[in-house]
Each structure stands twice: as C-alpha cells, then as structure tokens.
Amino acid sequence: MPSKVEFVDEGEGSRLVLVLSNKKDSYYVVTPAKCSCPAATYHPGQPCKHQRKHFPQVAMPVATAFESIRPECKWPGGLNGPVDKIPGEA
C-alpha cells in the first residue's frame, strides 16, 4: 500500500491527501483545515502532524504563534498593556 495518495483539483487549486496509518490498516483524510486522525479529534483547532507535514504553508493560529500568554491589563488612568509579573512571581 502506498504511504500517501494525493488528490489535486486543478480548477480550484485545492488538495487532499490520504496518509497511511502506522498500523497500515487505514488511511487518514488530510486537508489544510481538517484531518481524520485521532490526534486531530483530541485537539480540535490545532493542526496535527499530518497537516503540518503536508500543508506547511497553512499558518498557525495567531494566538499560539505570536501573542504573549500574560493577560492584558485595563487600568484606569491609561496604564494598559501586558502585565510585567504574573501574581505569585517574585
């Protein structure tokens, strides 16, 4: 069995990839938006390893790629922006 089978629609420019599972008993359907593997089911909204491998041009969500994990403060008086220290930090 081939390790992957790729389908391309020339008219629309869309692509679909069938990826052979590790057990070699089934294929996962992979598109830039979705994958049928178990990891994609357990982590919705995050690209799985199949999507990252076969569709590297698809960007990661902005929140996970560039934003700080520190919360934004909305202080009265104009002191807005990221928190310098999270409560409990020295």
HTML snippet that shows the backbone in 3Dmol.js (N, CA, C, O; Angstrom):
<script src="https://3Dmol.org/build/3Dmol-min.js"></script>
<div id="view" style="width:600px;height:400px;position:relative"></div>
<script>
const pdb = `
ATOM      1  N   MET A   1       0.839  -1.178   0.000  1.00  0.00           N
ATOM      2  CA  MET A   1       0.000   0.000   0.000  1.00  0.00           C
ATOM      3  C   MET A   1       0.886   1.245   0.000  1.00  0.00           C
ATOM      4  O   MET A   1       1.885   1.286   0.719  1.00  0.00           O
ATOM      5  N   PRO A   2       0.541   2.248  -0.786  1.00  0.00           N
ATOM      6  CA  PRO A   2       1.339   3.479  -0.779  1.00  0.00           C
ATOM      7  C   PRO A   2       1.198   4.220   0.549  1.00  0.00           C
ATOM      8  O   PRO A   2       0.149   4.160   1.190  1.00  0.00           O
ATOM      9  N   SER A   3       2.263   4.922   0.960  1.00  0.00           N
ATOM     10  CA  SER A   3       2.228   5.646   2.231  1.00  0.00           C
ATOM     11  C   SER A   3       1.355   6.890   2.163  1.00  0.00           C
ATOM     12  O   SER A   3       0.846   7.347   3.187  1.00  0.00           O
ATOM     13  N   LYS A   4       1.177   7.444   0.962  1.00  0.00           N
ATOM     14  CA  LYS A   4       0.262   8.575   0.795  1.00  0.00           C
ATOM     15  C   LYS A   4      -0.280   8.589  -0.623  1.00  0.00           C
ATOM     16  O   LYS A   4       0.373   8.145  -1.567  1.00  0.00           O
ATOM     17  N   VAL A   5      -1.497   9.114  -0.744  1.00  0.00           N
ATOM     18  CA  VAL A   5      -2.151   9.296  -2.033  1.00  0.00           C
ATOM     19  C   VAL A   5      -2.636  10.735  -2.054  1.00  0.00           C
ATOM     20  O   VAL A   5      -3.329  11.176  -1.137  1.00  0.00           O
ATOM     21  N   GLU A   6      -2.272  11.470  -3.106  1.00  0.00           N
ATOM     22  CA  GLU A   6      -2.598  12.891  -3.172  1.00  0.00           C
ATOM     23  C   GLU A   6      -3.594  13.158  -4.295  1.00  0.00           C
ATOM     24  O   GLU A   6      -3.437  12.664  -5.412  1.00  0.00           O
ATOM     25  N   PHE A   7      -4.617  13.945  -3.983  1.00  0.00           N
ATOM     26  CA  PHE A   7      -5.626  14.349  -4.959  1.00  0.00           C
ATOM     27  C   PHE A   7      -5.574  15.864  -5.094  1.00  0.00           C
ATOM     28  O   PHE A   7      -5.614  16.587  -4.099  1.00  0.00           O
ATOM     29  N   VAL A   8      -5.483  16.343  -6.346  1.00  0.00           N
ATOM     30  CA  VAL A   8      -5.408  17.779  -6.594  1.00  0.00           C
ATOM     31  C   VAL A   8      -6.503  18.162  -7.584  1.00  0.00           C
ATOM     32  O   VAL A   8      -6.666  17.529  -8.626  1.00  0.00           O
ATOM     33  N   ASP A   9      -7.248  19.207  -7.240  1.00  0.00           N
ATOM     34  CA  ASP A   9      -8.256  19.756  -8.147  1.00  0.00           C
ATOM     35  C   ASP A   9      -7.626  20.968  -8.816  1.00  0.00           C
ATOM     36  O   ASP A   9      -7.509  22.029  -8.203  1.00  0.00           O
ATOM     37  N   GLU A  10      -7.227  20.816 -10.054  1.00  0.00           N
ATOM     38  CA  GLU A  10      -6.538  21.879 -10.786  1.00  0.00           C
ATOM     39  C   GLU A  10      -7.393  23.135 -10.916  1.00  0.00           C
ATOM     40  O   GLU A  10      -6.871  24.248 -10.849  1.00  0.00           O
ATOM     41  N   GLY A  11      -8.702  22.966 -11.102  1.00  0.00           N
ATOM     42  CA  GLY A  11      -9.586  24.109 -11.285  1.00  0.00           C
ATOM     43  C   GLY A  11      -9.681  24.984 -10.052  1.00  0.00           C
ATOM     44  O   GLY A  11      -9.644  26.210 -10.157  1.00  0.00           O
ATOM     45  N   GLU A  12      -9.804  24.370  -8.890  1.00  0.00           N
ATOM     46  CA  GLU A  12      -9.949  25.124  -7.654  1.00  0.00           C
ATOM     47  C   GLU A  12      -8.622  25.332  -6.935  1.00  0.00           C
ATOM     48  O   GLU A  12      -8.509  26.203  -6.072  1.00  0.00           O
ATOM     49  N   GLY A  13      -7.627  24.543  -7.285  1.00  0.00           N
ATOM     50  CA  GLY A  13      -6.342  24.644  -6.605  1.00  0.00           C
ATOM     51  C   GLY A  13      -6.355  23.987  -5.237  1.00  0.00           C
ATOM     52  O   GLY A  13      -5.450  24.221  -4.437  1.00  0.00           O
ATOM     53  N   SER A  14      -7.363  23.169  -4.950  1.00  0.00           N
ATOM     54  CA  SER A  14      -7.444  22.504  -3.653  1.00  0.00           C
ATOM     55  C   SER A  14      -6.736  21.152  -3.712  1.00  0.00           C
ATOM     56  O   SER A  14      -6.528  20.572  -4.778  1.00  0.00           O
ATOM     57  N   ARG A  15      -6.377  20.677  -2.521  1.00  0.00           N
ATOM     58  CA  ARG A  15      -5.618  19.437  -2.430  1.00  0.00           C
ATOM     59  C   ARG A  15      -6.118  18.629  -1.238  1.00  0.00           C
ATOM     60  O   ARG A  15      -6.511  19.192  -0.217  1.00  0.00           O
ATOM     61  N   LEU A  16      -6.099  17.304  -1.376  1.00  0.00           N
ATOM     62  CA  LEU A  16      -6.489  16.370  -0.338  1.00  0.00           C
ATOM     63  C   LEU A  16      -5.452  15.260  -0.331  1.00  0.00           C
ATOM     64  O   LEU A  16      -5.048  14.790  -1.394  1.00  0.00           O
ATOM     65  N   VAL A  17      -5.018  14.838   0.832  1.00  0.00           N
ATOM     66  CA  VAL A  17      -4.005  13.797   0.935  1.00  0.00           C
ATOM     67  C   VAL A  17      -4.551  12.672   1.806  1.00  0.00           C
ATOM     68  O   VAL A  17      -5.112  12.920   2.873  1.00  0.00           O
ATOM     69  N   LEU A  18      -4.383  11.430   1.342  1.00  0.00           N
ATOM     70  CA  LEU A  18      -4.682  10.250   2.154  1.00  0.00           C
ATOM     71  C   LEU A  18      -3.348   9.746   2.694  1.00  0.00           C
ATOM     72  O   LEU A  18      -2.432   9.456   1.923  1.00  0.00           O
ATOM     73  N   VAL A  19      -3.236   9.639   4.027  1.00  0.00           N
ATOM     74  CA  VAL A  19      -1.987   9.232   4.670  1.00  0.00           C
ATOM     75  C   VAL A  19      -2.207   7.888   5.346  1.00  0.00           C
ATOM     76  O   VAL A  19      -3.164   7.723   6.102  1.00  0.00           O
ATOM     77  N   LEU A  20      -1.324   6.922   5.079  1.00  0.00           N
ATOM     78  CA  LEU A  20      -1.425   5.594   5.656  1.00  0.00           C
ATOM     79  C   LEU A  20      -1.137   5.651   7.152  1.00  0.00           C
ATOM     80  O   LEU A  20      -0.167   6.280   7.575  1.00  0.00           O
ATOM     81  N   SER A  21      -1.972   5.000   7.953  1.00  0.00           N
ATOM     82  CA  SER A  21      -1.772   4.980   9.407  1.00  0.00           C
ATOM     83  C   SER A  21      -0.556   4.123   9.753  1.00  0.00           C
ATOM     84  O   SER A  21      -0.077   3.348   8.925  1.00  0.00           O
ATOM     85  N   ASN A  22      -0.060   4.267  10.989  1.00  0.00           N
ATOM     86  CA  ASN A  22       1.101   3.481  11.433  1.00  0.00           C
ATOM     87  C   ASN A  22       0.813   1.985  11.435  1.00  0.00           C
ATOM     88  O   ASN A  22       1.707   1.182  11.169  1.00  0.00           O
ATOM     89  N   LYS A  23      -0.437   1.602  11.735  1.00  0.00           N
ATOM     90  CA  LYS A  23      -0.816   0.185  11.735  1.00  0.00           C
ATOM     91  C   LYS A  23      -0.991  -0.350  10.318  1.00  0.00           C
ATOM     92  O   LYS A  23      -1.118  -1.557  10.111  1.00  0.00           O
ATOM     93  N   LYS A  24      -0.996   0.561   9.345  1.00  0.00           N
ATOM     94  CA  LYS A  24      -1.137   0.226   7.924  1.00  0.00           C
ATOM     95  C   LYS A  24      -2.445  -0.512   7.616  1.00  0.00           C
ATOM     96  O   LYS A  24      -2.508  -1.362   6.727  1.00  0.00           O
ATOM     97  N   ASP A  25      -3.485  -0.159   8.378  1.00  0.00           N
ATOM     98  CA  ASP A  25      -4.782  -0.782   8.128  1.00  0.00           C
ATOM     99  C   ASP A  25      -5.829   0.217   7.630  1.00  0.00           C
ATOM    100  O   ASP A  25      -6.950  -0.166   7.297  1.00  0.00           O
ATOM    101  N   SER A  26      -5.455   1.508   7.582  1.00  0.00           N
ATOM    102  CA  SER A  26      -6.394   2.526   7.120  1.00  0.00           C
ATOM    103  C   SER A  26      -5.639   3.773   6.685  1.00  0.00           C
ATOM    104  O   SER A  26      -4.437   3.908   6.911  1.00  0.00           O
ATOM    105  N   TYR A  27      -6.373   4.677   6.056  1.00  0.00           N
ATOM    106  CA  TYR A  27      -5.817   5.968   5.642  1.00  0.00           C
ATOM    107  C   TYR A  27      -6.527   7.082   6.392  1.00  0.00           C
ATOM    108  O   TYR A  27      -7.713   6.972   6.704  1.00  0.00           O
ATOM    109  N   TYR A  28      -5.796   8.163   6.684  1.00  0.00           N
ATOM    110  CA  TYR A  28      -6.386   9.374   7.244  1.00  0.00           C
ATOM    111  C   TYR A  28      -6.588  10.367   6.112  1.00  0.00           C
ATOM    112  O   TYR A  28      -5.726  10.502   5.243  1.00  0.00           O
ATOM    113  N   VAL A  29      -7.716  11.062   6.115  1.00  0.00           N
ATOM    114  CA  VAL A  29      -8.006  12.094   5.129  1.00  0.00           C
ATOM    115  C   VAL A  29      -7.489  13.412   5.697  1.00  0.00           C
ATOM    116  O   VAL A  29      -7.908  13.841   6.771  1.00  0.00           O
ATOM    117  N   VAL A  30      -6.569  14.052   4.961  1.00  0.00           N
ATOM    118  CA  VAL A  30      -5.926  15.269   5.446  1.00  0.00           C
ATOM    119  C   VAL A  30      -6.165  16.404   4.457  1.00  0.00           C
ATOM    120  O   VAL A  30      -5.896  16.268   3.264  1.00  0.00           O
ATOM    121  N   THR A  31      -6.673  17.529   4.967  1.00  0.00           N
ATOM    122  CA  THR A  31      -6.815  18.764   4.201  1.00  0.00           C
ATOM    123  C   THR A  31      -6.180  19.872   5.032  1.00  0.00           C
ATOM    124  O   THR A  31      -5.837  19.636   6.190  1.00  0.00           O
ATOM    125  N   PRO A  32      -6.013  21.072   4.483  1.00  0.00           N
ATOM    126  CA  PRO A  32      -5.445  22.151   5.298  1.00  0.00           C
ATOM    127  C   PRO A  32      -6.290  22.470   6.536  1.00  0.00           C
ATOM    128  O   PRO A  32      -5.751  22.927   7.544  1.00  0.00           O
ATOM    129  N   ALA A  33      -7.594  22.239   6.475  1.00  0.00           N
ATOM    130  CA  ALA A  33      -8.480  22.590   7.582  1.00  0.00           C
ATOM    131  C   ALA A  33      -8.776  21.443   8.537  1.00  0.00           C
ATOM    132  O   ALA A  33      -9.049  21.692   9.711  1.00  0.00           O
ATOM    133  N   LYS A  34      -8.733  20.204   8.078  1.00  0.00           N
ATOM    134  CA  LYS A  34      -9.160  19.060   8.894  1.00  0.00           C
ATOM    135  C   LYS A  34      -8.273  17.841   8.648  1.00  0.00           C
ATOM    136  O   LYS A  34      -7.602  17.724   7.622  1.00  0.00           O
ATOM    137  N   CYS A  35      -8.298  16.937   9.631  1.00  0.00           N
ATOM    138  CA  CYS A  35      -7.653  15.630   9.492  1.00  0.00           C
ATOM    139  C   CYS A  35      -8.513  14.622  10.236  1.00  0.00           C
ATOM    140  O   CYS A  35      -9.128  14.962  11.247  1.00  0.00           O
ATOM    141  N   SER A  36      -8.565  13.390   9.752  1.00  0.00           N
ATOM    142  CA  SER A  36      -9.397  12.374  10.391  1.00  0.00           C
ATOM    143  C   SER A  36      -8.625  11.531  11.402  1.00  0.00           C
ATOM    144  O   SER A  36      -9.154  10.529  11.883  1.00  0.00           O
ATOM    145  N   CYS A  37      -7.385  11.907  11.740  1.00  0.00           N
ATOM    146  CA  CYS A  37      -6.595  11.143  12.708  1.00  0.00           C
ATOM    147  C   CYS A  37      -7.098  11.377  14.128  1.00  0.00           C
ATOM    148  O   CYS A  37      -7.758  12.385  14.382  1.00  0.00           O
ATOM    149  N   PRO A  38      -6.804  10.470  15.060  1.00  0.00           N
ATOM    150  CA  PRO A  38      -7.248  10.640  16.450  1.00  0.00           C
ATOM    151  C   PRO A  38      -6.701  11.906  17.114  1.00  0.00           C
ATOM    152  O   PRO A  38      -7.408  12.530  17.905  1.00  0.00           O
ATOM    153  N   ALA A  39      -5.472  12.295  16.815  1.00  0.00           N
ATOM    154  CA  ALA A  39      -4.886  13.493  17.432  1.00  0.00           C
ATOM    155  C   ALA A  39      -5.692  14.740  17.084  1.00  0.00           C
ATOM    156  O   ALA A  39      -5.872  15.614  17.932  1.00  0.00           O
ATOM    157  N   ALA A  40      -6.169  14.832  15.867  1.00  0.00           N
ATOM    158  CA  ALA A  40      -6.976  15.987  15.461  1.00  0.00           C
ATOM    159  C   ALA A  40      -8.314  16.002  16.200  1.00  0.00           C
ATOM    160  O   ALA A  40      -8.869  17.068  16.467  1.00  0.00           O
ATOM    161  N   THR A  41      -8.823  14.829  16.522  1.00  0.00           N
ATOM    162  CA  THR A  41     -10.069  14.734  17.276  1.00  0.00           C
ATOM    163  C   THR A  41      -9.867  15.185  18.718  1.00  0.00           C
ATOM    164  O   THR A  41     -10.716  15.880  19.277  1.00  0.00           O
ATOM    165  N   TYR A  42      -8.741  14.791  19.324  1.00  0.00           N
ATOM    166  CA  TYR A  42      -8.463  15.132  20.719  1.00  0.00           C
ATOM    167  C   TYR A  42      -8.011  16.571  20.905  1.00  0.00           C
ATOM    168  O   TYR A  42      -8.128  17.108  22.007  1.00  0.00           O
ATOM    169  N   HIS A  43      -7.498  17.211  19.858  1.00  0.00           N
ATOM    170  CA  HIS A  43      -7.005  18.586  19.939  1.00  0.00           C
ATOM    171  C   HIS A  43      -7.645  19.447  18.849  1.00  0.00           C
ATOM    172  O   HIS A  43      -6.954  19.876  17.926  1.00  0.00           O
ATOM    173  N   PRO A  44      -8.942  19.705  18.936  1.00  0.00           N
ATOM    174  CA  PRO A  44      -9.605  20.490  17.882  1.00  0.00           C
ATOM    175  C   PRO A  44      -9.059  21.908  17.823  1.00  0.00           C
ATOM    176  O   PRO A  44      -8.738  22.510  18.847  1.00  0.00           O
ATOM    177  N   GLY A  45      -8.961  22.425  16.617  1.00  0.00           N
ATOM    178  CA  GLY A  45      -8.469  23.779  16.420  1.00  0.00           C
ATOM    179  C   GLY A  45      -6.959  23.874  16.286  1.00  0.00           C
ATOM    180  O   GLY A  45      -6.429  24.942  15.979  1.00  0.00           O
ATOM    181  N   GLN A  46      -6.256  22.758  16.516  1.00  0.00           N
ATOM    182  CA  GLN A  46      -4.802  22.738  16.374  1.00  0.00           C
ATOM    183  C   GLN A  46      -4.443  21.811  15.226  1.00  0.00           C
ATOM    184  O   GLN A  46      -5.021  20.732  15.104  1.00  0.00           O
ATOM    185  N   PRO A  47      -3.496  22.211  14.379  1.00  0.00           N
ATOM    186  CA  PRO A  47      -3.108  21.319  13.284  1.00  0.00           C
ATOM    187  C   PRO A  47      -2.352  20.106  13.813  1.00  0.00           C
ATOM    188  O   PRO A  47      -1.502  20.238  14.694  1.00  0.00           O
ATOM    189  N   CYS A  48      -2.657  18.932  13.281  1.00  0.00           N
ATOM    190  CA  CYS A  48      -1.965  17.707  13.683  1.00  0.00           C
ATOM    191  C   CYS A  48      -0.670  17.573  12.879  1.00  0.00           C
ATOM    192  O   CYS A  48      -0.378  18.397  12.011  1.00  0.00           O
ATOM    193  N   LYS A  49       0.098  16.525  13.179  1.00  0.00           N
ATOM    194  CA  LYS A  49       1.379  16.339  12.490  1.00  0.00           C
ATOM    195  C   LYS A  49       1.203  16.099  10.992  1.00  0.00           C
ATOM    196  O   LYS A  49       2.078  16.455  10.203  1.00  0.00           O
ATOM    197  N   HIS A  50       0.089  15.503  10.598  1.00  0.00           N
ATOM    198  CA  HIS A  50      -0.157  15.265   9.172  1.00  0.00           C
ATOM    199  C   HIS A  50      -0.397  16.584   8.439  1.00  0.00           C
ATOM    200  O   HIS A  50       0.113  16.791   7.338  1.00  0.00           O
ATOM    201  N   GLN A  51      -1.175  17.472   9.054  1.00  0.00           N
ATOM    202  CA  GLN A  51      -1.424  18.776   8.442  1.00  0.00           C
ATOM    203  C   GLN A  51      -0.137  19.593   8.373  1.00  0.00           C
ATOM    204  O   GLN A  51       0.127  20.241   7.360  1.00  0.00           O
ATOM    205  N   ARG A  52       0.668  19.571   9.438  1.00  0.00           N
ATOM    206  CA  ARG A  52       1.923  20.334   9.434  1.00  0.00           C
ATOM    207  C   ARG A  52       2.897  19.793   8.382  1.00  0.00           C
ATOM    208  O   ARG A  52       3.642  20.562   7.776  1.00  0.00           O
ATOM    209  N   LYS A  53       2.893  18.479   8.165  1.00  0.00           N
ATOM    210  CA  LYS A  53       3.810  17.884   7.189  1.00  0.00           C
ATOM    211  C   LYS A  53       3.371  18.143   5.751  1.00  0.00           C
ATOM    212  O   LYS A  53       4.185  18.529   4.913  1.00  0.00           O
ATOM    213  N   HIS A  54       2.094  17.934   5.465  1.00  0.00           N
ATOM    214  CA  HIS A  54       1.611  18.001   4.077  1.00  0.00           C
ATOM    215  C   HIS A  54       1.094  19.374   3.665  1.00  0.00           C
ATOM    216  O   HIS A  54       0.930  19.636   2.473  1.00  0.00           O
ATOM    217  N   PHE A  55       0.833  20.260   4.635  1.00  0.00           N
ATOM    218  CA  PHE A  55       0.362  21.607   4.344  1.00  0.00           C
ATOM    219  C   PHE A  55       1.148  22.619   5.178  1.00  0.00           C
ATOM    220  O   PHE A  55       0.556  23.313   6.006  1.00  0.00           O
ATOM    221  N   PRO A  56       2.459  22.721   4.982  1.00  0.00           N
ATOM    222  CA  PRO A  56       3.263  23.642   5.810  1.00  0.00           C
ATOM    223  C   PRO A  56       2.944  25.109   5.578  1.00  0.00           C
ATOM    224  O   PRO A  56       3.257  25.944   6.427  1.00  0.00           O
ATOM    225  N   GLN A  57       2.329  25.444   4.453  1.00  0.00           N
ATOM    226  CA  GLN A  57       2.018  26.832   4.148  1.00  0.00           C
ATOM    227  C   GLN A  57       0.858  27.361   4.969  1.00  0.00           C
ATOM    228  O   GLN A  57       0.648  28.573   5.016  1.00  0.00           O
ATOM    229  N   VAL A  58       0.097  26.486   5.619  1.00  0.00           N
ATOM    230  CA  VAL A  58      -1.029  26.913   6.443  1.00  0.00           C
ATOM    231  C   VAL A  58      -0.472  27.459   7.751  1.00  0.00           C
ATOM    232  O   VAL A  58       0.237  26.759   8.474  1.00  0.00           O
ATOM    233  N   ALA A  59      -0.797  28.713   8.048  1.00  0.00           N
ATOM    234  CA  ALA A  59      -0.248  29.376   9.232  1.00  0.00           C
ATOM    235  C   ALA A  59      -0.887  28.852  10.503  1.00  0.00           C
ATOM    236  O   ALA A  59      -2.038  28.417  10.511  1.00  0.00           O
ATOM    237  N   MET A  60      -0.110  28.903  11.577  1.00  0.00           N
ATOM    238  CA  MET A  60      -0.625  28.570  12.900  1.00  0.00           C
ATOM    239  C   MET A  60      -1.556  29.693  13.339  1.00  0.00           C
ATOM    240  O   MET A  60      -1.409  30.822  12.873  1.00  0.00           O
ATOM    241  N   PRO A  61      -2.504  29.414  14.217  1.00  0.00           N
ATOM    242  CA  PRO A  61      -3.337  30.491  14.751  1.00  0.00           C
ATOM    243  C   PRO A  61      -2.471  31.556  15.420  1.00  0.00           C
ATOM    244  O   PRO A  61      -1.479  31.235  16.073  1.00  0.00           O
ATOM    245  N   VAL A  62      -2.844  32.804  15.257  1.00  0.00           N
ATOM    246  CA  VAL A  62      -2.047  33.918  15.763  1.00  0.00           C
ATOM    247  C   VAL A  62      -1.838  33.823  17.266  1.00  0.00           C
ATOM    248  O   VAL A  62      -0.747  34.118  17.754  1.00  0.00           O
ATOM    249  N   ALA A  63      -2.856  33.418  18.004  1.00  0.00           N
ATOM    250  CA  ALA A  63      -2.763  33.374  19.461  1.00  0.00           C
ATOM    251  C   ALA A  63      -1.671  32.422  19.928  1.00  0.00           C
ATOM    252  O   ALA A  63      -0.995  32.712  20.915  1.00  0.00           O
ATOM    253  N   THR A  64      -1.477  31.299  19.251  1.00  0.00           N
ATOM    254  CA  THR A  64      -0.469  30.346  19.694  1.00  0.00           C
ATOM    255  C   THR A  64       0.907  30.676  19.141  1.00  0.00           C
ATOM    256  O   THR A  64       1.914  30.239  19.699  1.00  0.00           O
ATOM    257  N   ALA A  65       0.968  31.434  18.062  1.00  0.00           N
ATOM    258  CA  ALA A  65       2.251  31.688  17.437  1.00  0.00           C
ATOM    259  C   ALA A  65       2.937  32.961  17.933  1.00  0.00           C
ATOM    260  O   ALA A  65       4.161  32.972  18.062  1.00  0.00           O
ATOM    261  N   PHE A  66       2.189  34.039  18.216  1.00  0.00           N
ATOM    262  CA  PHE A  66       2.835  35.312  18.461  1.00  0.00           C
ATOM    263  C   PHE A  66       2.434  36.025  19.748  1.00  0.00           C
ATOM    264  O   PHE A  66       3.214  36.822  20.269  1.00  0.00           O
ATOM    265  N   GLU A  67       1.259  35.765  20.266  1.00  0.00           N
ATOM    266  CA  GLU A  67       0.799  36.512  21.418  1.00  0.00           C
ATOM    267  C   GLU A  67       1.427  36.006  22.702  1.00  0.00           C
ATOM    268  O   GLU A  67       1.777  34.833  22.826  1.00  0.00           O
ATOM    269  N   SER A  68       1.560  36.907  23.644  1.00  0.00           N
ATOM    270  CA  SER A  68       2.056  36.562  24.962  1.00  0.00           C
ATOM    271  C   SER A  68       0.980  35.811  25.730  1.00  0.00           C
ATOM    272  O   SER A  68      -0.212  36.002  25.488  1.00  0.00           O
ATOM    273  N   ILE A  69       1.407  34.949  26.663  1.00  0.00           N
ATOM    274  CA  ILE A  69       0.437  34.257  27.500  1.00  0.00           C
ATOM    275  C   ILE A  69       0.029  35.120  28.687  1.00  0.00           C
ATOM    276  O   ILE A  69      -0.908  34.783  29.411  1.00  0.00           O
ATOM    277  N   ARG A  70       0.733  36.240  28.887  1.00  0.00           N
ATOM    278  CA  ARG A  70       0.410  37.124  30.004  1.00  0.00           C
ATOM    279  C   ARG A  70      -0.873  37.893  29.693  1.00  0.00           C
ATOM    280  O   ARG A  70      -1.086  38.311  28.555  1.00  0.00           O
ATOM    281  N   PRO A  71      -1.725  38.079  30.698  1.00  0.00           N
ATOM    282  CA  PRO A  71      -3.001  38.764  30.455  1.00  0.00           C
ATOM    283  C   PRO A  71      -2.811  40.254  30.218  1.00  0.00           C
ATOM    284  O   PRO A  71      -1.832  40.844  30.677  1.00  0.00           O
ATOM    285  N   GLU A  72      -3.742  40.854  29.507  1.00  0.00           N
ATOM    286  CA  GLU A  72      -3.752  42.296  29.291  1.00  0.00           C
ATOM    287  C   GLU A  72      -4.429  42.975  30.473  1.00  0.00           C
ATOM    288  O   GLU A  72      -5.429  42.477  30.990  1.00  0.00           O
ATOM    289  N   CYS A  73      -3.886  44.108  30.900  1.00  0.00           N
ATOM    290  CA  CYS A  73      -4.497  44.884  31.982  1.00  0.00           C
ATOM    291  C   CYS A  73      -5.181  46.104  31.388  1.00  0.00           C
ATOM    292  O   CYS A  73      -4.668  46.716  30.452  1.00  0.00           O
ATOM    293  N   LYS A  74      -6.309  46.446  31.918  1.00  0.00           N
ATOM    294  CA  LYS A  74      -7.043  47.650  31.533  1.00  0.00           C
ATOM    295  C   LYS A  74      -7.170  48.529  32.780  1.00  0.00           C
ATOM    296  O   LYS A  74      -8.227  48.569  33.409  1.00  0.00           O
ATOM    297  N   TRP A  75      -6.101  49.223  33.129  1.00  0.00           N
ATOM    298  CA  TRP A  75      -6.072  50.078  34.310  1.00  0.00           C
ATOM    299  C   TRP A  75      -6.711  51.432  34.001  1.00  0.00           C
ATOM    300  O   TRP A  75      -6.505  51.982  32.919  1.00  0.00           O
ATOM    301  N   PRO A  76      -7.473  51.963  34.931  1.00  0.00           N
ATOM    302  CA  PRO A  76      -7.943  53.335  34.735  1.00  0.00           C
ATOM    303  C   PRO A  76      -6.748  54.278  34.822  1.00  0.00           C
ATOM    304  O   PRO A  76      -5.878  54.088  35.672  1.00  0.00           O
ATOM    305  N   GLY A  77      -6.692  55.245  33.997  1.00  0.00           N
ATOM    306  CA  GLY A  77      -5.566  56.174  34.002  1.00  0.00           C
ATOM    307  C   GLY A  77      -4.617  55.945  32.846  1.00  0.00           C
ATOM    308  O   GLY A  77      -3.605  56.638  32.739  1.00  0.00           O
ATOM    309  N   GLY A  78      -4.914  54.993  31.978  1.00  0.00           N
ATOM    310  CA  GLY A  78      -4.126  54.838  30.768  1.00  0.00           C
ATOM    311  C   GLY A  78      -2.963  53.871  30.848  1.00  0.00           C
ATOM    312  O   GLY A  78      -2.212  53.773  29.878  1.00  0.00           O
ATOM    313  N   LEU A  79      -2.767  53.154  31.934  1.00  0.00           N
ATOM    314  CA  LEU A  79      -1.679  52.188  32.014  1.00  0.00           C
ATOM    315  C   LEU A  79      -2.167  50.843  31.488  1.00  0.00           C
ATOM    316  O   LEU A  79      -2.451  49.933  32.266  1.00  0.00           O
ATOM    317  N   ASN A  80      -2.263  50.722  30.190  1.00  0.00           N
ATOM    318  CA  ASN A  80      -2.724  49.493  29.561  1.00  0.00           C
ATOM    319  C   ASN A  80      -1.556  48.763  28.950  1.00  0.00           C
ATOM    320  O   ASN A  80      -0.537  49.371  28.621  1.00  0.00           O
ATOM    321  N   GLY A  81      -1.695  47.471  28.798  1.00  0.00           N
ATOM    322  CA  GLY A  81      -0.658  46.672  28.166  1.00  0.00           C
ATOM    323  C   GLY A  81      -0.437  45.375  28.911  1.00  0.00           C
ATOM    324  O   GLY A  81      -1.185  45.057  29.835  1.00  0.00           O
ATOM    325  N   PRO A  82       0.604  44.602  28.517  1.00  0.00           N
ATOM    326  CA  PRO A  82       0.868  43.335  29.168  1.00  0.00           C
ATOM    327  C   PRO A  82       1.277  43.517  30.620  1.00  0.00           C
ATOM    328  O   PRO A  82       1.880  44.527  30.982  1.00  0.00           O
ATOM    329  N   VAL A  83       0.955  42.556  31.432  1.00  0.00           N
ATOM    330  CA  VAL A  83       1.358  42.556  32.840  1.00  0.00           C
ATOM    331  C   VAL A  83       2.832  42.207  32.918  1.00  0.00           C
ATOM    332  O   VAL A  83       3.294  41.281  32.250  1.00  0.00           O
ATOM    333  N   ASP A  84       3.584  42.959  33.746  1.00  0.00           N
ATOM    334  CA  ASP A  84       5.011  42.660  33.892  1.00  0.00           C
ATOM    335  C   ASP A  84       5.248  41.390  34.673  1.00  0.00           C
ATOM    336  O   ASP A  84       6.141  40.610  34.341  1.00  0.00           O
ATOM    337  N   LYS A  85       4.455  41.173  35.708  1.00  0.00           N
ATOM    338  CA  LYS A  85       4.597  39.968  36.515  1.00  0.00           C
ATOM    339  C   LYS A  85       3.247  39.347  36.738  1.00  0.00           C
ATOM    340  O   LYS A  85       2.254  40.039  36.963  1.00  0.00           O
ATOM    341  N   ILE A  86       3.220  38.035  36.674  1.00  0.00           N
ATOM    342  CA  ILE A  86       2.015  37.287  36.959  1.00  0.00           C
ATOM    343  C   ILE A  86       1.932  37.138  38.477  1.00  0.00           C
ATOM    344  O   ILE A  86       2.963  36.918  39.113  1.00  0.00           O
ATOM    345  N   PRO A  87       0.750  37.248  39.082  1.00  0.00           N
ATOM    346  CA  PRO A  87       0.647  37.100  40.523  1.00  0.00           C
ATOM    347  C   PRO A  87       1.364  35.841  41.017  1.00  0.00           C
ATOM    348  O   PRO A  87       1.171  34.755  40.471  1.00  0.00           O
ATOM    349  N   GLY A  88       2.174  35.992  42.031  1.00  0.00           N
ATOM    350  CA  GLY A  88       2.945  34.868  42.567  1.00  0.00           C
ATOM    351  C   GLY A  88       4.386  34.872  42.095  1.00  0.00           C
ATOM    352  O   GLY A  88       5.222  34.175  42.670  1.00  0.00           O
ATOM    353  N   GLU A  89       4.701  35.656  41.041  1.00  0.00           N
ATOM    354  CA  GLU A  89       6.083  35.750  40.583  1.00  0.00           C
ATOM    355  C   GLU A  89       6.845  36.719  41.494  1.00  0.00           C
ATOM    356  O   GLU A  89       6.273  37.680  42.008  1.00  0.00           O
ATOM    357  N   ALA A  90       8.116  36.459  41.682  1.00  0.00           N
ATOM    358  CA  ALA A  90       8.947  37.341  42.520  1.00  0.00           C
ATOM    359  C   ALA A  90       9.336  38.593  41.767  1.00  0.00           C
ATOM    360  O   ALA A  90      10.033  39.449  42.311  1.00  0.00           O
TER     361      ALA A  90
END
`;
const viewer = $3Dmol.createViewer("view");
viewer.addModel(pdb, "pdb");
viewer.setStyle({}, {cartoon: {color: "spectrum"}});
viewer.zoomTo();
viewer.render();
</script>
